[in-house]
Structures are given as C-alpha cells and as structure tokens.
Amino acid sequence: MYQLIYISEKSRHFELEDIPRILHIARINNELLNVSGLLLDLPEHFIQVLEGTQNNVESIFTKISDDIRHCNIRCIYKQTVMLQEFGDWSMGFSGELNLEVIQDTIHIANEFVRKQTFTNIQIDSLKLLLKSLNPTSKTY
C-alpha cells in the first residue's frame, strides 16, 4: 500500500461550486483504481491523502498537479505503508466541520505550509488529524 499526502493553495481559478464536481469525479475514478483517501477543504488550502498502488496514486497526483484550481502543490509525504489507513473512503470529504475544528485545522495546515521538511512525528500528527475528521455523509 502506497500513501501520499500533499498540501496546496487554492488558486484564483477555484470556485466553491467546483467542490461537488471534484468529489464526484474523484470518487468514481478512485473506486475504479482502488484508491482511497480524504480531501480536506480549508479556506485557502487543500490537504489530501491518497492510498493505493504506487502507480495509481502517482498517476492521480500527476493529474491533480496539473489542475489550475490550485497552486504551490507540495507533496509532504509519500511512502509505502503496512496498513491502509483511509480505506473506508473512496474520497472522504471533511467539508462540514464545526468552527473550532476548522480553526484548529487551519492552524496546523498553516504550520505545514511554512515548513520545507517534516519529522516523522509531524507527519504522524497530520495523519491523526486527517483520520479524526469524519468525512461528511452529504451527497452532492
């Protein structure tokens, strides 16, 4: 199992109405490729984790990197992992978080935006945060 986590900034091309389309396409494609993950939508950033075979995850990440709706895309973690950690979601989405969780998450995401290198503890902390954000059951 291969896992990749990236963070990016929303570009001027991003519109709120894009989210349902992004999720719809990601869920279909991820299910076909047996890729799981979670998309965290923050006011100025995206954080996403993808899991699957290395070829499939890297292929999806290449397509994501070419998407003009975000910029300054930084892969902050990619590695083979023993266990699938986000397997319950073809593409989980944490778009309906309460204000306190959003503020905490923004603070943590901003720390990752500023850093160039990461310790294992920092990566593990981010993964725990992402796993704690239950994806919405809202259907678009």
Secondary structure as UniProt FT lines:
FT   STRAND          2..10
FT   TURN            12..13
FT   TURN            16..17
FT   HELIX           18..33
FT   STRAND          36..41
FT   STRAND          45..52
FT   HELIX           54..65
FT   TURN            68..69
FT   STRAND          70..80
FT   TURN            87..88
FT   STRAND          92..93
FT   HELIX           99..114
FT   HELIX           120..132
//
